[in-house]
Amino acid sequence: MSSPLDDDWPGLPAYVVLRVRDGLVQRVHESGPLDEVRPWASVSKMAVALAFGVEMDWGFHEYSETAGPRGANFANLLSHSSGLGLEEGDPLVPIATKRVYSNYAVDHAVHAIVGESSAAAWLDHRLFQSLGMTSSALVDRPASGVSGSTNDMATLAVSWLRPDAVARATRDRLIRPYLPDLAGIVPGFGRFTPCPWGIGPEVRGDKEHWMGDWPPASFGHFGQSGSLMLLNADEGIGVVATSTEPFGSWAVNLWPEWTSAMRKLALTS
């Protein structure tokens, strides 16, 4: 069954509702052109974060390693606590004082790993090839430049839930709030105090926003392309979606109720 809320999603969405039980994946429901390659926008950060987890597992980098301007570490850069602004040249704040959403910080973290090598090749080697995400590629900046199918996004979601690409302890570190008491702004949804964020994924906490009624430990990301990934490791459920309609007021109004309906669908399957 699908949700009647699907009719309120403009354009042509594609989505997959997932449940993982005892390591086995159940696709509870799916809809739309799942193999069509679409821009993921900031859901790309979920791929970057998991690829960074591979770096941690292989002993190449640590989240506490200094990697950014003014002494910011990888965790600061990926959790939006580095003090850097949204883009290069934007106003700065002291490190670890506010959750300032920063594409520039995520790009800087990847550059600190790859140097003058290709960020696209890094992401492909660390993640896409090993997971069989054959339609996915980084075609622009790391913070928002992945394009791929909704099926590939579902594969990435499973790799967070099970997890597949990294050790469970590494996954758990990435999804645990870093500097959990910081206040900040979730673009499109406003200011929250606190505004918890993991090392890459947003963590719901007590925020009332796009994650609907999902539990506080739920995590994920959405993008300006109208894409989203929302997961809960304890319940073993997730939903991913892509869209032909860019993020806008429709998403602010629809997603809280829609994601709540998708959670109910996953849990009652």
Helices and strands as residue ranges (DSSP letters): G 4-8, E 14-21, E 24-31, E 38-39, G 41-43, H 44-57, G 69-71, H 74-78, H 103-114, H 119-123, I 124-128, H 129-131, E 137-138, E 146-148, H 150-161, H 168-175, E 184-186, E 190-192, E 202-203, E 219-222, E 228-232, E 237-242, H 249-267
